[in-house]
Amino acid sequence: MKAKIRNGFRKQRRQRPVQKNVPASYDSIWEANLHNGLLKKWKHHSKIIDYTIKHKYHPDFIRKIGRTIYLIEAKGRFWDFAEYSKYIWINKSLPRDYELVFLFADPSAPMPQAKRRKDGTKRSHAEWAEANGFTWYSEYTLPDDWVDMEYRKSEGFINEYFDKDKESE
């Protein structure tokens, strides 16, 4: 009978069997035999080659201000390690004139799987962003020249701001 796989969960990888008596620096006895015989003139494990797996990223918002192209990623929350770790790789691959900025709905929301500290708090989205060198904002702290100031001064936005402020008290 096949094991049932829950939707969204990866099937566990089968453990590779461990070979006994493998000579040092070889991955298998077969590899050692190849190097000592058929491939005697070849270098073995003499070079390390970096590689990347190509992915595509679609930022939520893009705008050029001055010489910098800002990519805003609007996040209600991170759901898992795979999601938030991908932004570190995206950031590393951006050209110099690009900056990935986070716009958090609730910067103080705890990170997924965050462990409780001695003081009872958990690592927040804002703390994660700062620790990984990202600039972050909430919709209330975005720079004035990035937003529609007419909307920011509107009664609807101000009421929303004060309603959220009351909820956090």
Secondary structure by P-SEA (a helix, b strand, c coil): ccccccccccccccccccccccccccccaaaaaaaaccccccccccbbbbbbbbbbbbbcbbbbcccbbbbbbbccccccaaaaaaaaaaaaaccccbbbbbbcccccccccccccccccccccaaaaaaaabbbbbcccccccccccccccccaaaaaaaaaaaaaac
